[in-house]
Amino acid sequence: MKRTILTLALIFSSMVVFAQSEEETLNKWINTYNELNASKNYAAMISNFDACHAEVPSWDFAYYYKGVAEFNTNDHAAAIKDFATFTSKIDTVNSVYLMMAKSYNALSQPQDALNSLAIYTQKEPNDKNGYSEMANSYLALKDYASYVNALNKVVSIDATDVAAYKNIASAYAMQKDFENAIKAYDKVIELDANNAEMYFNRATCKVSLKTAESIAAALEDLNKAESLGKADLKLYNYKYNCHSMLKNNAGAIEACTKMLELNPNDLRTLYNRANAYYKDKKYKEAIADMTSVIDNEKVDDKTKLNALKTRYMCKKSLNDAKGAQADLEIINKMSGK
């Protein structure tokens, strides 16, 4: 009897030692992976997986840490595989589903990303990051309505998310829904009042509405963008078009002059300024610009002929009969008369 009791005691003692040893091994790997993850030593997180899994095969978080390392080193296919293994065993780490979605999107698999995000947003309904990634998936699918809906969810969670409002505005503009695009840009500008590019973008939408009121409002935005430092050809070209549509010749001349300061060799702008001078009855200035157009060796015949016709009209208005006659002869010759 004593011998039996002693034997059982030895067996029990061995089991306790084994359990303690396994727990120590597990703690070792937990500490190792926490340290590697904190230091972003992703290569070591991957290379240690086999040894870890061999020593503590029941520790499913090894798959999680390996997936995190693969995700951060852009090995997205491997990350998805390890995350899938992990979630089949443990379903309580919600961030895994977001990383899976990002990996799917990186691999141009937006529908698979949406499947992961459906789970993630159910688990984390108040995390705007899930809806931002969902928007990326819908954008890849060219489902712009769903793209906007996802972004609207983002701003419903965070009403100060400027980037989301910018993307909403761009999506509406892309669909030629300029009124809603303008509303979205209104919100962007409310949150970021010194962003010249946003005033410019809102102006382009207002121009597209093609009413006198919207064109005038667009000019206000363009002037604001210019005051904030945006002074490029695109801005001045829009200003020229706006002034032209409003029949504001002085404004059109000023916009063309700004463009020519930036690009002195642009014949089209020179031609446009000459026409604006002509409409503004500044005939001498118009003649000077048209002459520069006519004499340029790169001018095409159609533009040259039109420039000659305008110069002819200017000379007539200035009572330059001789000069007008000379232009008329060239016009007739070019026209085959």
C-alpha positions as CSV (number, residue, x, y, z in Angstrom):
1,M,0.0,0.0,0.0
2,K,2.8,2.4,0.9
3,R,4.5,1.6,-2.4
4,T,1.3,2.4,-4.3
5,I,0.9,5.7,-2.6
6,L,4.5,6.6,-3.2
7,T,4.2,5.7,-6.9
8,L,1.1,7.9,-7.2
9,A,2.8,10.7,-5.5
10,L,5.7,10.5,-7.9
11,I,3.4,10.5,-10.9
12,F,1.4,13.5,-9.6
13,S,4.7,15.4,-8.9
14,S,5.8,14.8,-12.5
15,M,2.5,16.1,-13.9
16,V,2.8,19.3,-11.9
17,V,6.4,19.8,-13.0
18,F,5.4,19.3,-16.7
19,A,2.4,21.7,-16.3
20,Q,4.7,24.3,-14.8
21,S,7.3,23.8,-17.5
22,E,4.6,24.2,-20.3
23,E,3.3,27.3,-18.6
24,E,6.8,28.7,-18.4
25,T,7.4,28.0,-22.1
26,L,4.1,29.6,-23.0
27,N,5.0,32.7,-21.0
28,K,8.4,32.8,-22.6
29,W,6.8,33.0,-26.1
30,I,4.1,35.5,-25.0
31,N,6.9,37.8,-23.7
32,T,9.0,37.2,-26.8
33,Y,6.2,38.1,-29.2
34,N,5.1,41.1,-27.2
35,E,8.6,42.4,-27.2
36,L,9.1,41.7,-31.0
37,N,5.8,43.3,-31.8
38,A,6.6,46.4,-29.7
39,S,9.9,46.8,-31.4
40,K,8.4,46.1,-34.8
41,N,10.9,43.3,-35.5
42,Y,8.6,41.6,-38.0
43,A,11.3,39.4,-39.5
44,A,11.9,37.8,-36.1
45,M,8.2,37.4,-35.5
46,I,7.9,35.4,-38.7
47,S,11.2,33.4,-38.3
48,N,10.3,32.3,-34.7
49,F,6.9,31.0,-35.6
50,D,7.9,27.3,-36.3
51,A,9.9,27.0,-33.1
52,C,7.1,28.6,-31.1
53,H,4.4,26.4,-32.7
54,A,6.5,23.3,-32.0
55,E,6.9,24.1,-28.3
56,V,3.4,25.4,-27.7
57,P,1.2,24.1,-30.5
58,S,-2.0,25.1,-28.6
59,W,-1.1,28.8,-28.5
60,D,-3.2,30.1,-31.3
61,F,-2.0,33.6,-30.9
62,A,1.2,32.6,-32.7
63,Y,-0.8,32.7,-36.0
64,Y,-2.0,36.2,-35.0
65,Y,1.4,37.6,-34.4
66,K,2.8,36.0,-37.6
67,G,-0.1,37.5,-39.5
68,V,0.5,40.9,-38.0
69,A,4.2,40.7,-39.1
70,E,3.2,39.6,-42.6
71,F,0.7,42.4,-42.9
72,N,3.2,45.0,-41.9
73,T,5.8,43.6,-44.4
74,N,3.1,43.7,-47.2
75,D,3.0,39.9,-47.6
76,H,-0.8,40.2,-47.7
77,A,-1.5,36.7,-49.1
78,A,0.3,35.1,-46.2
79,A,-1.3,37.4,-43.7
80,I,-4.7,36.5,-44.9
81,K,-3.9,32.8,-44.6
82,D,-2.6,33.1,-41.0
83,F,-5.4,35.5,-39.9
84,A,-8.0,33.0,-41.3
85,T,-6.4,30.2,-39.3
86,F,-6.4,32.4,-36.2
87,T,-10.1,33.5,-36.5
88,S,-11.2,29.9,-37.0
89,K,-9.8,29.3,-33.5
90,I,-10.3,32.6,-31.7
91,D,-13.0,35.1,-32.8
92,T,-12.5,37.8,-30.2
93,V,-9.7,40.0,-31.7
94,N,-11.7,42.3,-33.9
95,S,-8.8,44.2,-35.5
96,V,-7.9,41.0,-37.4
97,Y,-10.9,41.5,-39.7
98,L,-9.8,45.0,-40.5
99,M,-6.3,43.9,-41.3
100,M,-7.7,41.1,-43.5
101,A,-9.8,43.6,-45.4
102,K,-6.8,45.9,-46.0
103,S,-4.8,42.9,-47.2
104,Y,-7.6,41.9,-49.6
105,N,-7.8,45.5,-50.9
106,A,-4.0,45.5,-51.4
107,L,-4.4,42.4,-53.5
108,S,-7.2,44.0,-55.5
109,Q,-9.9,41.7,-54.0
110,P,-12.4,44.3,-52.9
111,Q,-15.4,41.9,-52.6
112,D,-13.4,39.7,-50.2
113,A,-12.5,42.8,-48.3
114,L,-16.1,43.7,-48.0
115,N,-16.9,40.3,-46.5
116,S,-14.3,40.8,-43.8
117,L,-15.5,44.4,-43.2
118,A,-19.1,43.2,-42.8
119,I,-17.9,41.2,-39.8
120,Y,-15.6,44.0,-38.5
121,T,-18.3,46.8,-38.7
122,Q,-20.7,44.5,-36.9
123,K,-18.2,44.0,-34.1
124,E,-17.0,47.6,-34.1
125,P,-19.9,49.8,-35.4
126,N,-18.4,53.0,-34.1
127,D,-15.0,52.7,-35.6
128,K,-14.7,55.0,-38.6
129,N,-11.7,53.1,-39.9
130,G,-13.8,50.1,-40.9
131,Y,-16.1,52.3,-43.0
132,S,-13.1,54.2,-44.5
133,E,-11.7,50.8,-45.7
134,M,-15.2,49.8,-46.9
135,A,-15.2,53.0,-49.0
136,N,-11.9,51.9,-50.5
137,S,-13.5,48.6,-51.5
138,Y,-16.5,50.2,-53.1
139,L,-14.3,52.7,-55.0
140,A,-12.3,49.8,-56.4
141,L,-15.6,48.3,-57.5
142,K,-16.7,51.6,-59.0
143,D,-19.8,51.5,-56.9
144,Y,-19.9,55.2,-56.2
145,A,-23.2,55.3,-54.5
146,S,-22.0,52.7,-51.9
147,Y,-18.7,54.6,-51.7
148,V,-20.5,57.8,-50.7
149,N,-22.7,55.9,-48.2
150,A,-19.6,54.4,-46.5
151,L,-18.0,57.8,-46.3
152,N,-21.2,59.3,-44.9
153,K,-21.0,56.7,-42.2
154,V,-17.5,57.9,-41.5
155,V,-18.6,61.5,-41.0
156,S,-21.6,60.4,-39.0
157,I,-19.0,59.0,-36.5
158,D,-16.5,61.8,-36.9
159,A,-18.0,65.0,-38.1
160,T,-14.5,66.6,-38.3
161,D,-13.0,64.1,-40.8
162,V,-12.0,66.5,-43.6
163,A,-10.5,63.7,-45.8
164,A,-13.9,61.9,-45.8
165,Y,-15.7,65.1,-46.9
166,K,-13.2,65.7,-49.6
167,N,-13.7,62.2,-51.0
168,I,-17.5,62.6,-50.8
169,A,-17.2,65.8,-52.8
170,S,-14.9,64.2,-55.4
171,A,-17.3,61.3,-55.8
172,Y,-20.3,63.6,-56.3
173,A,-18.3,65.7,-58.8
174,M,-17.3,62.5,-60.7
175,Q,-21.0,61.6,-61.0
176,K,-21.7,65.2,-62.2
177,D,-23.9,65.7,-59.1
178,F,-22.4,69.2,-58.6
179,E,-25.0,70.5,-56.1
180,N,-24.2,67.8,-53.6
181,A,-20.5,68.1,-54.4
182,I,-20.7,71.8,-53.5
183,K,-22.4,71.0,-50.2
184,A,-19.6,68.6,-49.4
185,Y,-17.0,71.2,-50.2
186,D,-18.9,73.6,-48.0
187,K,-18.3,71.3,-45.1
188,V,-14.6,70.9,-46.1
189,I,-14.1,74.6,-46.2
190,E,-15.9,75.0,-42.9
191,L,-13.4,72.7,-41.3
192,D,-10.4,73.8,-43.3
193,A,-10.9,77.4,-44.2
194,N,-7.4,78.1,-45.6
195,N,-7.2,75.3,-48.1
196,A,-6.9,77.0,-51.5
197,E,-7.4,73.8,-53.4
198,M,-10.8,73.3,-51.9
199,Y,-12.0,76.7,-52.9
200,F,-10.7,75.9,-56.4
201,N,-12.5,72.6,-56.5
202,R,-15.8,74.1,-55.3
203,A,-15.4,76.8,-58.0
204,T,-15.1,74.1,-60.7
205,C,-18.4,72.6,-59.5
206,K,-20.1,75.9,-59.5
207,V,-18.9,76.6,-63.0
208,S,-20.4,73.3,-64.1
209,L,-23.9,74.5,-63.0
210,K,-23.7,77.1,-65.8
211,T,-25.9,79.8,-64.3
212,A,-25.0,83.5,-63.9
213,E,-25.3,83.2,-60.2
214,S,-23.1,80.0,-60.0
215,I,-20.5,81.6,-62.3
216,A,-20.3,84.7,-60.1
217,A,-20.0,82.5,-57.0
218,A,-17.3,80.5,-58.7
219,L,-15.3,83.7,-59.3
220,E,-15.5,84.5,-55.6
221,D,-14.0,81.1,-54.8
222,L,-11.3,81.5,-57.4
223,N,-10.4,84.9,-56.0
224,K,-10.2,83.3,-52.5
225,A,-8.1,80.5,-53.8
226,E,-5.7,83.0,-55.4
227,S,-5.5,85.0,-52.2
228,L,-4.5,81.8,-50.4
229,G,-1.6,81.2,-52.8
230,K,-3.0,79.2,-55.7
231,A,-1.7,81.1,-58.7
232,D,-1.4,78.6,-61.5
233,L,-2.6,78.2,-65.1
234,K,-5.6,76.1,-64.2
235,L,-6.9,78.8,-61.8
236,Y,-6.5,81.7,-64.3
237,N,-8.0,79.6,-67.1
238,Y,-11.1,79.1,-65.0
239,K,-11.1,82.8,-64.2
240,Y,-10.9,83.6,-67.9
241,N,-13.8,81.3,-68.7
242,C,-15.9,82.7,-65.9
243,H,-15.3,86.3,-67.0
244,S,-16.0,85.4,-70.6
245,M,-19.3,83.8,-69.7
246,L,-20.3,86.9,-67.7
247,K,-19.1,89.1,-70.6
248,N,-16.6,90.8,-68.3
249,N,-13.9,91.7,-70.8
250,A,-11.7,93.5,-68.4
251,G,-11.6,90.4,-66.1
252,A,-10.9,88.1,-69.1
253,I,-8.0,90.3,-70.2
254,E,-6.5,90.3,-66.7
255,A,-6.8,86.5,-66.4
256,C,-5.1,86.0,-69.8
257,T,-2.4,88.4,-68.8
258,K,-1.7,86.3,-65.7
259,M,-1.6,83.2,-67.8
260,L,0.9,84.8,-70.3
261,E,3.1,85.8,-67.4
262,L,3.3,82.1,-66.5
263,N,3.4,80.8,-70.1
264,P,4.5,83.6,-72.5
265,N,4.4,81.4,-75.6
266,D,0.8,80.2,-75.3
267,L,-0.8,81.3,-78.6
268,R,-4.3,80.3,-77.6
269,T,-4.2,82.6,-74.6
270,L,-2.7,85.4,-76.6
271,Y,-5.5,85.0,-79.2
272,N,-8.1,85.0,-76.4
273,R,-6.7,88.1,-74.9
274,A,-6.7,89.9,-78.3
275,N,-10.4,89.0,-78.7
276,A,-11.2,90.3,-75.2
277,Y,-9.4,93.5,-76.0
278,Y,-11.4,93.8,-79.2
279,K,-14.7,93.2,-77.4
280,D,-13.6,95.8,-74.8
281,K,-12.9,98.3,-77.7
282,K,-9.2,98.4,-76.9
283,Y,-8.3,98.2,-80.6
284,K,-4.6,99.1,-80.4
285,E,-4.0,96.4,-77.7
286,A,-6.0,93.9,-79.8
287,I,-4.0,94.7,-82.9
288,A,-0.7,94.2,-81.0
289,D,-1.8,90.7,-79.7
290,M,-3.2,89.6,-83.0
291,T,-0.1,90.7,-84.9
292,S,2.0,88.5,-82.5
293,V,-0.4,85.6,-83.2
294,I,-0.3,86.1,-87.0
295,D,3.5,86.4,-87.1
296,N,4.1,83.3,-85.0
297,E,5.5,80.5,-87.2
298,K,3.6,77.9,-85.2
299,V,0.2,79.4,-85.8
300,D,-2.2,77.2,-87.7
301,D,-4.0,78.6,-90.8
302,K,-7.5,78.7,-89.2
303,T,-6.3,80.7,-86.2
304,K,-4.2,83.0,-88.4
305,L,-7.2,83.7,-90.6
306,N,-9.4,84.5,-87.6
307,A,-6.7,86.7,-86.2
308,L,-6.4,88.6,-89.5
309,K,-10.2,89.1,-89.6
310,T,-10.2,90.5,-86.0
311,R,-7.2,92.7,-86.8
312,Y,-9.0,93.9,-89.9
313,M,-12.0,94.9,-87.9
314,C,-9.8,96.7,-85.3
315,K,-8.1,98.7,-88.1
316,K,-11.4,99.7,-89.6
317,S,-12.6,100.8,-86.1
318,L,-9.5,103.0,-85.9
319,N,-10.1,104.4,-89.4
320,D,-6.9,102.8,-90.6
321,A,-8.2,102.2,-94.2
322,K,-4.8,101.4,-95.7
323,G,-4.0,98.9,-93.0
324,A,-7.5,97.3,-93.1
325,Q,-7.2,97.0,-96.9
326,A,-3.8,95.2,-96.6
327,D,-5.3,92.7,-94.1
328,L,-8.4,92.2,-96.3
329,E,-6.2,91.3,-99.3
330,I,-4.4,88.6,-97.2
331,I,-7.7,87.3,-95.9
332,N,-9.1,87.0,-99.5
333,K,-6.0,85.2,-100.6
334,M,-6.1,82.7,-97.7
335,S,-9.8,82.2,-98.3
336,G,-9.2,81.5,-102.1
337,K,-11.1,84.6,-103.3
